[in-house]
Amino acid sequence: MTNMDVIRNFVHQYRKPFSTETITELTGIETRTVSRSIRTLLNNQEIKCISTQDKLYVSSTAINLRWL
C-alpha cells in the first residue's frame, strides 16, 4: 500500500474535519508527503477545504452524505 493509498483511506474514513497535521500524526507519514497528497486530492475533488485560515479539509463524500 502506497502512502497515497493510506492517505486516501484515511480521508474517506475520517468523519471529522482534518488538517495536514492530523493526517501526519495519525498515519506517521511525513508532512511534506501529506501536503502533496492533499493537493492531489483537492485537484481530484476527493476532499474540500472548509477553512482556508485553519487549513481544514473534509472528504467530499462526507459532505455529500450530509445532504442526502
Order of alpha helices (4+ residues) and beta strands (2+ residues): alpha-alpha-alpha-beta-beta-alpha
